[in-house]
Amino acid sequence: MNTLSYKTVSANKATANKEWVVVDAQGEILGRLSSKIAMIIRGKNKSSYTPHVDCGDNVIVINADKVKLTGNKFAEKQYVSYTGYPGGQKFISPKELMAKHPTRVVEKAVRGMLPKNSLGRALYKNLFVYAGSEHPHAAQNPKTIKL
């Protein structure tokens, strides 16, 4: 006799209910915004969350160039990259990065909060960041949410 009155249901690629969401980053603090975006991309805000499946939503971030950093992080924080050659270590501050590529600060922050494996690389493709208030995803009928 089966005494369980419920069954654990694991989501898979076919049963995942993926939606499109727009987040406005204007005036938001980078770390707090990024952690909430990472949770939505991962699907942790849904009751059907399954750790090994991409069951999160597609997130569109607008006004990424108007995001804030607290304290002196805007000038003092350093992003490190390495070319692979001797002496090829490069440092860039968020201020310089914003001047060259305004969307990369948000992209780097969210990517750092996703898993470091093949699932994390797949989840990162669900993030779309734009510097201005316009985006080309109107056909997906995204919902605007306030974080």
Buried (B, 14 or more C-beta within 10 A) or exposed (E): EEEEEEEEEEBEEEEBEEBBBBBBBEEBEBBEBBEBBBBBBBBEEBEEBBEEBBBBBBBBBBBBBBBBBEEEBBEEBEBEEEEEEEEEEEEBBBBEBBEEBBBBBBBBBBBEBBBEEEBBEEBBEBBBBBBEEEBEEEEBEBEEEEB
